[in-house]
Amino acid sequence: MRAVQFSEYGPPTVMRIATVEEPHAAPGQLRIAVRASGLTTGEVRVRSGALRELVPVSLPYRTGFDAAGVVDEIGAGAEGVRIGDEVFGMTASATRGANADFAVLVAWAPRPTAWTWEEAGGAAGSAETATRVLDRLAVGAGQTVLVQGAAGATGSVLVQFALARGATVIGTASEHNHQFLHSLGVVPTTYGPGLIERVRALAPHGVDAVIDCAGGALPDLVTIAGDAGRVVTIADLNAAVYGVHLSHGAPTDDSGETVVPHADPLALHGLTTAVTLAEKGLLRVPVAAAFPLDQVAKAHALSEGPHAPGRIILTNNA
C-alpha cells in the first residue's frame, strides 16, 4: 500500500509516498480503508527538524494520527462495529501511519452523517485533545475560558467543545479570522502585545482557565490566569519553565508511562462527544484545504504559511 513518510529532516519536499506492507488489526483494533486523514502541526515541525533535539524520532518516519474510512478488518474482541461501517478515529501513538491507504485504529466512533470524509478525517485528534484539556481544567458551565490560537486546527474544535459545556470563550486569532470565530460563538481578540489588557477589558472579572494552542506567549497567559495551574498548553515545549502543564497527544497514566488512546477513556469519550455534538449541529470541523495523498509535499508547504482556518487534510481515492 501507499504511505506517507520522510527519511530525512528538511523542507516539505522531503515528504515521500512509499510502498509498504499493509498493517493488520490486532485484538481490540480495527483496520480501515482510509478516505481522508489529518496533517498535524506537530509532525510538520518534526519533519522540518525544528524539534529534533526535543522530540527525536526514528527515520523513516511515517505520519498521521487520525483518519476516517471504511472498516475492512476487525481484530478479535473489537465490538460494536462491522465490515463496511464508516468510522473516524485514531492510531496508536507508537505506530502512527494514518496518512496511508490503510490504517489501524485503536479508538474510533461512527462517522457523523453531517460530516464529509474530509471533516471526519481531521476530527479525532482534535476531539481527544479538547476533551483531555478541558477535563484537566474542569471547564464547565458559567466559566470564562481564553483559548490562544482559537482559529487553528485544534483550537477551532476545542472552542466548540468548551461552548457546548456552557462556557464563555474568548479566542485569539489574526484579525482576518475574527469573523470566523464570531461564527462559532467565540469572542475574538488579537494576540501579541497588549493581550493582557485586551482580555481584561473583555473579561473584567477574570478568566477561569487558559488553553494555549499556539505557543510563545506563556508569560502573558499565566498573568491573565493568575495561576500557572489554570493554564494548559498543547504547543509550547517550554511549559515547565513557567510551571505550566504541557498536555501531549499520547496520554500517560499516573506513573508517567505512555498509554495508547484506546486504553484511555478520555479518547473514546472525546470521539463519542464529537458525534453527539455533530449530530446536533453543534460541532463543525473546519477544513482549511484538502490535497490528494500524493500531493503531501504541497500540503506541508501550505501548513508552513498563512492559510484558512482549520485542518489541512489528505484524501484517498474511493
C-alpha positions, 0 to 999 in steps of 0.5 A: 500500500501507499504511505506517507513518510520522510527519511530525512529532516528538511523542507516539505519536499522531503515528504515521500509516498512509499510502498509498504506492507499493509498493517493488520488489526490486532485484538481490540483494533480495527483496520480501515480503508482510509478516505481522508486523514489529518496533517498535524502541526506537530509532525510538520515541525518534526519533519522540518527538524525544528524539534529534533533535539526535543522530540527525536524520532526514528527515520523513516518516519511515517505520519498521521494520527487520525483518519476516517474510512471504511472498516475492512478488518476487525481484530478479535474482541473489537465490538460494536462495529462491522465490515463496511461501517464508516468510522473516524478515529485514531492510531496508536501513538507508537505506530502512527501511519494514518496518512496511508491507504490503510490504517489501524485504529485503536479508538474510533466512533461512527462517522457523523452523517453531517460530516464529509470524509474530509471533516471526519478525517481531521476530527479525532485528534482534535476531539481527544485533545479538547476533551483531555484539556478541558477535563484537566481544567474542569471547564464547565458551565458559567466559566470564562475560558481564553483559548490562544490560537482559537482559529487553528486546527485544534483550537477551532474544535476545542472552542466548540467543545468548551461552548457546548459545556456552557462556557464563555470563550474568548479566542485569539486569532489574526484579525482576518479570522475574527469573523470566523470565530464570531461564527462559532460563538467565540469572542475574538481578540488579537494576540501579541502585545497588549493581550493582557489588557485586551482580555481584561477589558473583555473579561473584567472579572477574570478568566477561569482557565487558559488553553494555549494552542499556539505557543510563545506567549506563556508569560502573558497567559499565566498573568491573565490566569493568575495561576500557572495551574489554570493554564494548559498548553498543547504547543509550547515545549517550554511549559515547565519553565513557567510551571505550566502543564504541557498536555501531549497527544499520547496520554500517560497514566499516573506513573508517567508511562505512555498509554495508547488512546484506546486504553484511555477513556478520555479518547473514546469519550472525546470521539463519542462527544464529537458525534453527539455534538455533530449530530446536533449541529453543534460541532463543525470541523473546519477544513482549511484545504484538502490535497490528494495523498500524493500531493503531501509535499504541497500540503506541508508547504501550505501548513508552513504559511498563512492559510484558512482556518482549520485542518489541512487534510489528505484524501484517498481515492474511493 
